[in-house]
Each structure stands twice: as structure tokens, then as C-alpha cells.
Amino acid sequence: DKIDNMKEGELVTSDQLKSEWTNVLSTYDLLINGGHKLRPIRFIVRHIIEKGYDRVLFPGTSMYSLLISIPADNKVNFNKTLKIEFDHLTEKLKFKYIDRTKGQTKWEETCQATEGSDLLESFFTDNEDFRWITKDETKVE
């Protein structure tokens, strides 16, 4: 069962999160097949799914950017969101972490197209809001 455009504040289960990530992956497949240069972002989406982060993080898209948020109290919440976009002219990925509770961009970084999942992992490890997802308990079936 497909979930369309979950709204902030809606309850969300890990199965729904996984389903949302599958939908986002399909969206990028369609965009890439349509000629958009977004493979580096699709690679990050696949990385998130393979690592099991798709069970605890909420995905979104804005234009061609990938948005990654942390649900709060099992509800969709966009307060803490990592935005990843690919600039096909410079062939670079741009990461921007915004914490709406503090009203500011807390972190920004740019990397080569091939380094997206490495930068994502170091962000997850270094960021106090996301760090918990890299602990082993998120990967338990």
C-alpha cells in the first residue's frame, strides 16, 4: 500500500518509512530515465536502503533534491532535515542540514559525485541529532 505525500504530524511506522524510500527510489529512476543527471542522489538513496536507515528516517524530495528527516515520536517531522542536491554543472553533491527548531543551517558541505555515501556516513556519525541511527540496533530485523 503506497502512501502519498505524508503530512507533518502524521504517525508513521517503519514499514511506511521503508515504503516511502522505495517510492523515492522509483521517482529517481524515472527522472534518470528521463535524462536527468541524478545518479549520485539515487546512489545515496540505495545506500540508505541497504544500510537499513530507511526504517528510521523519513525521505522527501523537493524539485530534484533529496530531503532526509528524523521522525519525532513516530510522527513525520521536518524540523531536522538534511537536504542533498546534485549540481550537474560542477558534478558536485551539496549537503545542507537545517534545524528548524533553531532556525538555522547547522552544517553545509560539498563533495565529489562519487563521495556522497561517505559524506552521508560521516554526517550521521558526527551529527548529534542523527548519530543514533548508525548504532547497531537500527539494523535489527
C-alpha positions in Angstrom: 0.0 0.0 0.0 1.5 3.2 -1.2 1.5 6.4 0.9 1.3 9.6 -1.0 2.7 12.8 0.5 2.6 12.1 4.2 2.0 15.3 6.1 3.9 16.6 9.0 2.5 15.3 12.3 1.1 12.1 10.8 2.0 8.8 12.6 4.5 6.7 10.6 5.6 3.1 11.1 9.0 1.7 10.0 7.1 -0.2 7.2 5.7 3.0 5.9 9.1 4.6 6.0 10.6 1.8 4.0 7.7 2.1 1.5 8.4 5.9 1.2 12.0 5.2 0.4 11.0 2.7 -2.2 8.8 5.4 -3.8 11.6 7.9 -3.7 14.0 5.4 -5.4 11.3 4.9 -8.1 11.0 8.6 -8.5 14.7 9.0 -9.1 14.7 6.0 -11.5 12.0 7.8 -13.6 13.9 11.1 -13.5 17.2 9.4 -14.6 15.4 7.5 -17.3 14.0 10.9 -18.5 17.5 12.2 -18.9 18.2 14.0 -15.6 21.7 13.6 -14.2 20.8 12.4 -10.7 22.6 9.1 -10.4 24.7 10.3 -7.4 21.5 11.0 -5.4 20.0 7.7 -6.4 23.2 6.1 -5.2 22.7 7.7 -1.8 19.0 6.5 -1.7 20.2 3.0 -2.4 22.9 3.3 0.3 20.3 4.4 2.9 18.0 1.4 2.0 20.9 -1.1 2.0 22.1 0.1 5.5 18.6 -0.1 6.9 18.3 3.6 7.6 15.1 3.5 5.6 13.4 2.1 8.7 14.1 5.1 10.8 14.4 8.1 8.5 11.7 9.9 6.5 12.5 10.8 2.9 11.2 13.6 0.8 12.0 15.3 -2.5 12.0 18.9 -3.5 12.5 19.5 -7.1 15.4 17.2 -7.7 16.8 17.4 -4.2 16.6 14.6 -1.6 15.3 15.5 1.8 16.1 13.3 4.9 14.2 14.0 8.1 14.1 12.4 11.5 10.6 11.4 12.7 9.7 12.7 16.2 7.6 10.5 18.4 6.9 8.2 15.4 5.4 11.2 13.6 6.5 12.8 10.3 8.6 15.8 11.3 10.6 18.2 9.2 12.3 20.1 12.0 15.7 18.4 11.4 16.2 17.9 7.7 19.3 17.1 5.6 19.0 18.4 2.0 21.1 16.8 -0.7 21.3 18.2 -4.2 23.4 17.4 -7.2 24.8 20.2 -9.3 25.4 18.5 -12.6 27.4 21.5 -13.9 30.1 21.2 -11.2 29.4 17.4 -10.8 29.3 18.0 -7.0 26.8 17.0 -4.3 25.7 19.7 -1.9 24.7 18.8 1.6 22.8 21.2 3.8 21.5 20.4 7.3 18.8 22.7 8.7 17.4 22.6 12.2 14.1 24.5 12.2 13.9 24.4 16.0 17.0 26.6 16.0 16.0 28.4 12.8 19.4 27.9 11.1 21.6 26.0 8.8 23.8 24.0 11.1 26.1 22.3 8.6 26.9 22.6 4.9 29.4 20.6 2.9 30.1 19.8 -0.8 31.7 16.7 -2.2 32.5 14.9 -5.4 29.7 12.9 -7.0 31.3 9.6 -6.0 31.8 10.6 -2.4 28.1 11.1 -1.4 27.6 8.0 0.7 30.9 8.5 2.5 30.0 12.1 3.4 26.5 11.0 4.4 28.0 8.4 6.8 30.4 11.0 8.3 27.5 13.4 8.8 25.4 10.7 10.5 28.4 9.9 12.8 29.3 13.5 13.6 25.8 15.0 14.0 24.3 14.6 17.5 20.7 14.6 16.0 21.4 11.7 13.6 24.2 9.8 15.3 21.8 7.3 17.0 20.8 5.8 13.6 24.3 4.4 13.0 24.1 2.3 16.1 23.5 -1.4 15.5 20.0 -1.5 17.0 18.6 0.2 13.9 19.7 -2.8 11.7 17.9 -5.5 13.8 15.1 -7.1 11.9 
